[in-house]
Amino acid sequence: MSSVSEYANIASNMASIAQILGGLAEKFAAVEARNAVDDAMIDALVAASTELTASATALKSIDYEAP
């Protein structure tokens, strides 16, 4: 499987994102309240993650065509 490095890279980036989101959750719980800008950015993150989920799911429908 020659795509293992791509999956590893994606997993690493997702772990980084999860860590940052956890930090934001702690910040909003104990340091400062979310504001309208935060809510807009969160909405943008949700939209982007929805698009990524659709793109990842679509990979399963691609059939190999030999050159």
Residue, then its C-alpha position, 0 to 999 in steps of 0.5 A: m500500500s503506497s498510500v500509507s504515508e498520506y494516511a499517516n500525514i492526515a492522522s497526524n494533522m487531525a491529532s493536531i487539530a483535535q489538540i487545538l480544539g481541546g485547548l479552545a474548549e478549555k479556554f471557553a470554559a475557564v478563561e473567556a466566553r466565546n464571542a460572535v467572531d468565535d461562533a462564526m469561526i466555529d461555524a466555518l470549522v464545522a462547514a470545512s469538516t463537513e466538506l472533508t468528511a464528504s471528500a473522504t467518503a467519496l474516496k471509497s467510491i473511486d474505482y481504479e482504472a489502469p492506464 
